[in-house]
Amino acid sequence: MGRVTERRRVVRIRGGVAGTRPDTLVAEEPLEIRLNGKPLAITMRTPGDDFALAVGFLVSEGVLAHASDVQAVTYCEGATEDGTNTYNVVNVHLAAGVALPDISLERNVYTTSSCGLCGKASLDAVRTATRFAGLAADPVRVSAAVLAGLPDRLRAAQKVFDRTGGLHAAALFSAEGELLDVREDVGRHNAVDKIVGRALRAERLPLGGAVLLVSGRASFELAQKAVMAGIPVLAAVSAPSSLAVDLALESGLTLVGFLRGQDMNIYAGEERVTL
């Protein structure tokens, strides 16, 4: 199975003096997600939590909402010509009665470590309706003081980042600031999918009352993943996109950006943030 980190030789220059040494890099490998044996998506990810990543992705696609929707998740043997199991192909078997989505050319997805929706042919193919109604009615309240302390708690939990400096992270917190889960990956969207997938497999969806914190910016895709998982509060240490704000306003998601120390911008759902 792929490793989370790999070692590479590097020439390092310090104070005008060059020398060679090994360096630790974050691993990036492709993961093909198949649904009932049919190819659905390929994402560039950091190996680890692959089953959670696959089912979390399917939550964001509107295919799954409950652990009972999944019959089994397996690695595919024979993914290469010589039959070697690369552990880079995951097949999600749907339970009986779960509708198979339209796996057409416009729905197929190629994702990179920076884009989770590349390749979809239209905006209609990007937007997906959540199976968890009532996000706007989630009564959770979180204090600005709690939000201010979350980035430091996330950073302290990033074990692989400390070794590589090359990973994004997503963390799930309670409204009181308790760390519930944290995942790292070369892609922010993958880290979120891993958290959502782990919650689905533990039968904890929807994630009402929770706060999702992401390193970096808050794009439309991350806002949509939060909505699809029933998460009422999304916070990011950097800027949101305009489409992410639009989705937050439409869906009842509280969206916080530029969360740095005591400072933050609330772009939607400000009634949930108390001073």
Buried (B, 14 or more C-beta within 10 A) or exposed (E): EBEBBBEEEEEEEEEEEEEEEEBBBBBBBBBBBBBEEEEBBBBBBBBBBBBBBBBBBBBBBBBBBBBEBBEEBEBBEEBEEEEEEBBBBBBBBBEEEBEEBEBEEEBBBBBBBBBBBEBBEEEEBBBBEBBBEEBEEBEBBBBBEBBBBBBEBBBEBBEBBEBBEBBBBBBBBBBEBEBBBBBBBBBBBBBBBBBBBBBBBEEBBBBBBBBBBBBBBBBBBBBBBBBBBBBBBBBBBEBBBEBBBBBBEEBBBBBBBBBEEEEBBBBBBEEBBEE
